[in-house]
Amino acid sequence: MKTGIHPTYYKNASIVCACGAKIEAGSTVESTQIELCSKCHPFYTGKQKIVDTARRVEKFKARAEQKSDTKADHKAKTEKKAIRAKKKADKKAKAEN
C-alpha cells in the first residue's frame, strides 16, 4: 500500500444512536451519530417505530384517505346511474305496452 494516501483508522470509534445506545467499532471517522441502531430498529425489536423526518407518513395517510373518499363517491355515483338506467328501462317498457 502507498503511504500517506489512506485515511486515519480509529479502532475504537464511537457511534451514538438517537435512542442513547453507544457502540464502539472500527472506522475512519472518530465519532458518528445515527438515528437507528440494532437496539431500536423495528426489524430487530419487532416493534413498529415510524421515523418521519419529512412528514412522508402523514402525506401518505392523507392521500390514502382522499382515495378512499373518492372510491366512496364513485360507488355512490355508480349506484345512482344504475337506478336511473332501471327507471329509464321501466319507462321505456311501459311505453311499448
DSSP file (Angstrom, degrees, kcal/mol; ACC not computed):
  #  RESIDUE AA STRUCTURE BP1 BP2  ACC     N-H-->O    O-->H-N    N-H-->O    O-->H-N    TCO  KAPPA ALPHA  PHI   PSI    X-CA   Y-CA   Z-CA
    1    1 A M              0   0    0      0, 0.0     2,-0.2     0, 0.0     5,-0.0   0.000 360.0 360.0 360.0 146.8    0.0    0.0    0.0
    2    2 A K        -     0   0    0      1,-0.1     3,-0.5     2,-0.0     2,-0.3  -0.492 360.0-123.1 -73.8 146.9    1.1    3.5   -0.7
    3    3 A T  S    S+     0   0    0      1,-0.2    -1,-0.1    -2,-0.2     0, 0.0  -0.694  85.1  19.9 -92.7 144.7    1.9    5.6    2.4
    4    4 A G  S    S+     0   0    0     -2,-0.3    -1,-0.2     2,-0.1    -2,-0.0   0.403 101.6  84.1  86.2  -1.9    0.2    8.9    3.2
    5    5 A I        +     0   0    0     -3,-0.5    -2,-0.1     2,-0.1    -1,-0.1   0.583  69.9  86.1-107.0 -11.5   -2.9    8.4    1.0
    6    6 A H  S    S-     0   0    0     -4,-0.3    -2,-0.1     1,-0.1     3,-0.1  -0.648  80.4-112.6 -92.8 145.8   -5.1    6.4    3.3
    7    7 A P        -     0   0    0      0, 0.0     2,-0.2     0, 0.0    -1,-0.1  -0.277  42.9 -88.0 -69.8 161.5   -7.4    8.0    6.0
    8    8 A T        -     0   0    0     20,-0.2     2,-0.5     1,-0.0    19,-0.0  -0.517  40.6-142.2 -70.7 134.1   -6.7    7.5    9.7
    9    9 A Y        -     0   0    0     -2,-0.2     2,-0.6    -3,-0.1    19,-0.2  -0.888   8.5-157.7-104.2 123.9   -8.3    4.4   11.0
   10   10 A Y  E >   -A   27   0A   0     17,-3.3    17,-2.3    -2,-0.5     3,-0.8  -0.893   4.3-164.1-102.0 118.9   -9.7    4.6   14.6
   11   11 A K  E 3  S+     0   0A   0     -2,-0.6    -1,-0.1     1,-0.3     2,-0.1   0.821  89.8  37.7 -71.8 -30.6  -10.0    1.2   16.2
   12   12 A N  E 3  S+     0   0A   0     15,-0.1    -1,-0.3    14,-0.1     2,-0.2  -0.413  78.4 163.1-118.9  55.2  -12.4    2.4   18.9
   13   13 A A  E <   -A   25   0A   0     12,-1.8    12,-2.3    -3,-0.8     2,-0.4  -0.522  35.2-126.7 -72.7 140.2  -14.6    4.9   17.1
   14   14 A S  E     -Ab  24  31A   0     16,-1.9    18,-2.2    10,-0.2     2,-0.5  -0.743  20.0-167.1 -96.1 137.0  -17.7    5.8   18.9
   15   15 A I  E     -Ab  23  32A   0      8,-3.1     8,-2.8    -2,-0.4     2,-0.5  -0.989   7.0-165.5-120.4 122.2  -21.2    5.5   17.3
   16   16 A V  E     -Ab  22  33A   0     16,-2.9    18,-2.5    -2,-0.5     6,-0.2  -0.939   5.8-152.7-114.8 125.1  -24.0    7.2   19.2
   17   17 A C  E >   - b   0  34A   0      4,-2.7     3,-1.4    -2,-0.5    18,-0.2  -0.520  27.5-115.4 -91.0 160.8  -27.7    6.4   18.4
   18   18 A A  T 3  S+     0   0    0     16,-0.9    17,-0.1     1,-0.3    18,-0.1   0.765 116.6  60.8 -64.6 -25.7  -30.6    8.7   18.9
   19   19 A C  T 3  S-     0   0    0     16,-0.2    -1,-0.3     2,-0.1    16,-0.1   0.581 123.5-104.5 -78.8  -8.7  -32.0    6.2   21.4
   20   20 A G  S <  S+     0   0    0     -3,-1.4     2,-0.2     1,-0.3    -2,-0.1   0.342  72.7 142.3 105.0  -5.7  -28.9    6.7   23.5
   21   21 A A        -     0   0    0     -5,-0.1    -4,-2.7     1,-0.0     2,-0.5  -0.469  36.4-153.3 -71.2 138.5  -27.1    3.5   22.7
   22   22 A K  E     -A   16   0A   0     -6,-0.2     2,-0.4    -2,-0.2    -6,-0.2  -0.962  13.8-178.4-117.1 130.2  -23.3    3.8   22.4
   23   23 A I  E     -A   15   0A   0     -8,-2.8    -8,-3.1    -2,-0.5     2,-0.5  -0.963  15.1-150.2-126.9 141.8  -21.3    1.4   20.2
   24   24 A E  E     +A   14   0A   0     -2,-0.4     2,-0.3   -10,-0.2   -10,-0.2  -0.961  32.1 145.5-114.0 129.3  -17.6    1.2   19.6
   25   25 A A  E     -A   13   0A   0    -12,-2.3   -12,-1.8    -2,-0.5     2,-0.3  -0.940  52.1 -82.3-151.0 168.2  -16.3   -0.1   16.3
   26   26 A G  E     +     0   0A   0     -2,-0.3     2,-0.3   -14,-0.2   -15,-0.2  -0.608  59.9 145.2 -79.0 137.1  -13.5    0.5   13.9
   27   27 A S  E     -A   10   0A   0    -17,-2.3   -17,-3.3    -2,-0.3   -15,-0.1  -0.980  58.9-120.4-161.8 164.8  -14.0    3.4   11.4
   28   28 A T  S    S+     0   0    0     -2,-0.3     2,-0.4   -19,-0.2   -20,-0.2   0.484 100.0  71.7 -90.0  -4.4  -12.2    6.1    9.6
   29   29 A V  S    S-     0   0    0    -19,-0.1     3,-0.1     1,-0.1   -19,-0.1  -0.940  78.2-142.8-111.1 134.2  -14.4    8.7   11.4
   30   30 A E  S    S+     0   0    0     -2,-0.4   -16,-1.9     1,-0.2     2,-0.3   0.883  81.8   7.2 -67.9 -39.9  -13.7    9.2   15.1
   31   31 A S  E     -b   14   0A   0    -18,-0.2     2,-0.3   -16,-0.0   -16,-0.2  -0.999  65.5-173.6-144.8 146.1  -17.3    9.6   16.2
   32   32 A T  E     -b   15   0A   0    -18,-2.2   -16,-2.9    -2,-0.3     2,-0.4  -0.987  13.5-148.6-138.6 144.0  -20.7    9.2   14.4
   33   33 A Q  E     -b   16   0A   0     -2,-0.3     2,-0.3   -18,-0.2   -16,-0.2  -0.965  21.8-178.0-114.2 132.4  -24.3   10.0   15.3
   34   34 A I  E     -b   17   0A   0    -18,-2.5   -16,-0.9    -2,-0.4     3,-0.1  -0.830  29.5-139.7-125.9 163.2  -27.1    7.7   13.8
   35   35 A E  S    S+     0   0    0     -2,-0.3     2,-0.4     1,-0.2   -16,-0.2   0.832  86.3  28.0 -90.4 -37.2  -30.9    7.7   14.0
   36   36 A L        +     0   0    0    -18,-0.1     2,-0.2   -19,-0.1    -1,-0.2  -0.963  62.0 172.8-130.3 143.3  -31.5    3.9   14.3
   37   37 A C    >>  -     0   0    0     -2,-0.4     4,-2.0    -3,-0.1     3,-0.9  -0.764  52.4 -86.7-134.0-177.2  -29.4    1.0   15.7
   38   38 A S  T 34 S+     0   0    0      1,-0.2    -2,-0.0    -2,-0.2     0, 0.0   0.695 124.2  57.6 -68.6 -16.8  -29.9   -2.7   16.3
   39   39 A K  T 34 S+     0   0    0      1,-0.1    -1,-0.2     5,-0.0    -3,-0.0   0.702 121.9  22.3 -85.3 -20.0  -31.4   -1.9   19.7
   40   40 A C  T <4 S+     0   0    0     -3,-0.9    -2,-0.2   -19,-0.0    -1,-0.1   0.455  90.5 114.3-125.7  -3.0  -34.1    0.4   18.4
   41   41 A H    >X  -     0   0    0     -4,-2.0     4,-2.3     1,-0.1     3,-0.8  -0.523  66.7-131.3 -73.1 135.4  -34.6   -0.7   14.8
   42   42 A P  H 3> S+     0   0    0      0, 0.0     4,-2.3     0, 0.0    -1,-0.1   0.799 103.8  61.7 -58.0 -31.3  -38.1   -2.2   14.1
   43   43 A F  H 34 S+     0   0    0      1,-0.2    -5,-0.1     2,-0.2     5,-0.0   0.896 114.3  33.3 -63.0 -39.4  -36.6   -5.2   12.3
   44   44 A Y  H <4 S+     0   0    0     -3,-0.8    -1,-0.2     1,-0.1    -6,-0.1   0.804 125.3  40.7 -87.2 -31.5  -34.6   -6.3   15.4
   45   45 A T  H  < S-     0   0    0     -4,-2.3    -2,-0.2     2,-0.2    -1,-0.1   0.760  92.3-135.4 -90.7 -26.1  -37.1   -5.2   18.1
   46   46 A G     <  +     0   0    0     -4,-2.3     2,-0.4     1,-0.3    -3,-0.1   0.497  67.5 117.0  81.8   3.3  -40.4   -6.3   16.4
   47   47 A K  S    S-     0   0    0     -6,-0.2     2,-0.5    -5,-0.1    -1,-0.3  -0.824  70.2-116.4-104.3 144.1  -42.0   -3.0   17.4
   48   48 A Q        +     0   0    0     -2,-0.4     2,-0.4    -3,-0.1    -7,-0.0  -0.667  37.5 171.5 -81.5 127.3  -43.3   -0.5   14.9
   49   49 A K        -     0   0    0     -2,-0.5     2,-0.7     2,-0.0    -2,-0.0  -0.971  18.4-154.1-136.6 119.8  -41.4    2.8   15.1
   50   50 A I        -     0   0    0     -2,-0.4     2,-0.9     2,-0.1    -2,-0.0  -0.845   4.0-166.1-100.5 118.0  -42.0    5.4   12.5
   51   51 A V        +     0   0    0     -2,-0.7     2,-0.7     6,-0.0    -2,-0.0  -0.878  15.6 175.1-101.5 103.1  -39.2    7.8   11.9
   52   52 A D        +     0   0    0     -2,-0.9     3,-0.3     1,-0.2    -2,-0.1  -0.837  15.3 157.4-117.7  93.8  -40.8   10.6    9.9
   53   53 A T  S    S+     0   0    0     -2,-0.7    -1,-0.2     1,-0.2    -2,-0.0   0.720  80.6  36.1 -88.8 -21.5  -38.4   13.5    9.3
   54   54 A A  S    S-     0   0    0      0, 0.0    -1,-0.2     0, 0.0    -2,-0.0   0.075 110.4-107.8-120.1  24.0  -40.2   14.9    6.2
   55   55 A R  S  > S+     0   0    0     -3,-0.3     4,-2.1     1,-0.1     5,-0.2   0.761  72.3 142.6  57.5  28.3  -43.9   14.2    7.1
   56   56 A R  H  >  +     0   0    0      2,-0.2     4,-2.4     1,-0.2     5,-0.2   0.882  67.2  51.1 -66.8 -38.7  -44.0   11.4    4.5
   57   57 A V  H  > S+     0   0    0      2,-0.2     4,-2.6     1,-0.2    -1,-0.2   0.931 110.9  47.9 -66.1 -44.7  -46.2    9.2    6.6
   58   58 A E  H  > S+     0   0    0      1,-0.2     4,-2.2     2,-0.2    -1,-0.2   0.907 112.3  49.5 -62.2 -41.6  -48.7   12.0    7.2
   59   59 A K  H  X S+     0   0    0     -4,-2.1     4,-2.3     2,-0.2    -1,-0.2   0.909 111.1  49.8 -64.1 -41.6  -48.8   12.8    3.5
   60   60 A F  H  X S+     0   0    0     -4,-2.4     4,-2.6     1,-0.2    -2,-0.2   0.926 110.7  49.2 -62.8 -45.0  -49.3    9.2    2.6
   61   61 A K  H  X S+     0   0    0     -4,-2.6     4,-2.2     1,-0.2    -1,-0.2   0.883 110.3  51.4 -62.9 -38.1  -52.2    8.8    5.0
   62   62 A A  H  X S+     0   0    0     -4,-2.2     4,-2.1     2,-0.2    -1,-0.2   0.915 111.5  47.0 -65.1 -42.9  -53.8   12.0    3.7
   63   63 A R  H  X S+     0   0    0     -4,-2.3     4,-2.2     2,-0.2    -2,-0.2   0.908 112.0  50.3 -64.9 -41.1  -53.5   10.7    0.1
   64   64 A A  H  X S+     0   0    0     -4,-2.6     4,-2.1     1,-0.2    -1,-0.2   0.888 110.0  50.7 -64.4 -38.5  -54.9    7.3    1.1
   65   65 A E  H  X S+     0   0    0     -4,-2.2     4,-2.1     2,-0.2    -1,-0.2   0.900 109.3  50.7 -65.5 -41.0  -57.8    9.0    2.9
   66   66 A Q  H  X S+     0   0    0     -4,-2.1     4,-2.3     1,-0.2    -2,-0.2   0.901 109.6  50.9 -62.9 -40.6  -58.6   11.1   -0.2
   67   67 A K  H  X S+     0   0    0     -4,-2.2     4,-2.5     2,-0.2    -2,-0.2   0.902 109.0  50.2 -65.1 -39.9  -58.6    8.0   -2.4
   68   68 A S  H  X S+     0   0    0     -4,-2.1     4,-2.0     2,-0.2    -1,-0.2   0.890 111.2  49.3 -66.7 -37.0  -61.0    6.1    0.0
   69   69 A D  H  X S+     0   0    0     -4,-2.1     4,-2.2     2,-0.2    -2,-0.2   0.903 111.0  50.3 -64.7 -40.4  -63.3    9.2   -0.1
   70   70 A T  H  X S+     0   0    0     -4,-2.3     4,-2.6     1,-0.2    -2,-0.2   0.893 108.9  51.4 -65.0 -40.4  -63.1    9.2   -3.9
   71   71 A K  H  X S+     0   0    0     -4,-2.5     4,-2.4     2,-0.2    -1,-0.2   0.897 109.5  49.9 -64.0 -39.9  -63.9    5.5   -4.1
   72   72 A A  H  X S+     0   0    0     -4,-2.0     4,-2.1     2,-0.2    -2,-0.2   0.910 112.0  48.0 -64.9 -41.8  -67.0    6.0   -1.9
   73   73 A D  H  X S+     0   0    0     -4,-2.2     4,-2.3     2,-0.2    -2,-0.2   0.906 111.3  50.8 -63.8 -41.5  -68.1    8.9   -4.1
   74   74 A H  H  X S+     0   0    0     -4,-2.6     4,-2.4     1,-0.2    -2,-0.2   0.899 109.5  50.5 -63.2 -41.2  -67.6    6.8   -7.2
   75   75 A K  H  X S+     0   0    0     -4,-2.4     4,-2.3     2,-0.2    -1,-0.2   0.915 110.5  49.3 -63.8 -43.1  -69.6    3.9   -5.7
   76   76 A A  H  X S+     0   0    0     -4,-2.1     4,-2.2     1,-0.2    -2,-0.2   0.900 111.5  49.2 -63.5 -40.8  -72.5    6.3   -4.9
   77   77 A K  H  X S+     0   0    0     -4,-2.3     4,-2.5     2,-0.2    -2,-0.2   0.905 110.0  51.4 -65.2 -40.6  -72.4    7.7   -8.4
   78   78 A T  H  X S+     0   0    0     -4,-2.4     4,-2.2     1,-0.2    -2,-0.2   0.906 109.8  49.4 -62.6 -42.1  -72.4    4.2   -9.9
   79   79 A E  H  X S+     0   0    0     -4,-2.3     4,-2.1     2,-0.2    -1,-0.2   0.906 110.7  50.2 -63.5 -41.6  -75.4    3.2   -7.8
   80   80 A K  H  X S+     0   0    0     -4,-2.2     4,-2.5     1,-0.2    -2,-0.2   0.905 109.7  50.9 -63.6 -41.4  -77.3    6.4   -8.9
   81   81 A K  H  X S+     0   0    0     -4,-2.5     4,-2.6     1,-0.2    -1,-0.2   0.909 109.2  51.1 -62.0 -41.2  -76.6    5.6  -12.5
   82   82 A A  H  X S+     0   0    0     -4,-2.2     4,-2.1     2,-0.2    -1,-0.2   0.902 110.4  48.8 -63.2 -41.2  -77.9    2.1  -12.1
   83   83 A I  H  X S+     0   0    0     -4,-2.1     4,-2.4     2,-0.2    -2,-0.2   0.924 112.4  48.3 -64.0 -45.3  -81.1    3.4  -10.5
   84   84 A R  H  X S+     0   0    0     -4,-2.5     4,-2.5     1,-0.2    -2,-0.2   0.910 111.1  50.4 -62.3 -42.0  -81.6    5.9  -13.4
   85   85 A A  H  X S+     0   0    0     -4,-2.6     4,-2.3     1,-0.2    -1,-0.2   0.891 110.5  49.7 -63.8 -39.0  -81.0    3.3  -16.0
   86   86 A K  H  X S+     0   0    0     -4,-2.1     4,-2.6     2,-0.2    -2,-0.2   0.918 111.3  48.5 -66.1 -43.3  -83.5    1.0  -14.4
   87   87 A K  H  X S+     0   0    0     -4,-2.4     4,-2.6     1,-0.2    -2,-0.2   0.909 111.8  50.0 -61.9 -41.5  -86.1    3.7  -14.2
   88   88 A K  H  X S+     0   0    0     -4,-2.5     4,-2.3     2,-0.2    -2,-0.2   0.907 111.4  47.9 -64.2 -42.1  -85.5    4.6  -17.9
   89   89 A A  H  X S+     0   0    0     -4,-2.3     4,-2.4     2,-0.2    -2,-0.2   0.899 112.3  49.5 -65.4 -41.1  -85.8    0.9  -18.9
   90   90 A D  H  X S+     0   0    0     -4,-2.6     4,-2.2     2,-0.2    -2,-0.2   0.916 111.7  48.8 -62.8 -42.9  -89.1    0.6  -16.9
   91   91 A K  H  X S+     0   0    0     -4,-2.6     4,-2.0     1,-0.2    -2,-0.2   0.896 112.0  48.9 -64.3 -40.4  -90.4    3.8  -18.5
   92   92 A K  H  X S+     0   0    0     -4,-2.3     4,-1.6     1,-0.2    -1,-0.2   0.885 110.1  51.4 -66.6 -39.3  -89.5    2.5  -22.0
   93   93 A A  H  X S+     0   0    0     -4,-2.4     4,-1.2     2,-0.2    -2,-0.2   0.882 109.7  50.0 -65.7 -38.4  -91.1   -0.9  -21.3
   94   94 A K  H  < S+     0   0    0     -4,-2.2     3,-0.2     1,-0.2    -2,-0.2   0.896 108.6  52.8 -64.3 -41.3  -94.4    0.9  -20.2
   95   95 A A  H  < S+     0   0    0     -4,-2.0    -1,-0.2     1,-0.2    -2,-0.2   0.849 107.6  51.4 -65.5 -33.6  -94.3    3.0  -23.4
   96   96 A E  H  <        0   0    0     -4,-1.6    -1,-0.2     1,-0.2    -2,-0.2   0.797 360.0 360.0 -74.6 -28.1  -94.0   -0.1  -25.5
   97   97 A N     <        0   0    0     -4,-1.2    -1,-0.2    -3,-0.2    -2,-0.2   0.460 360.0 360.0 -82.6 360.0  -97.0   -1.9  -23.8
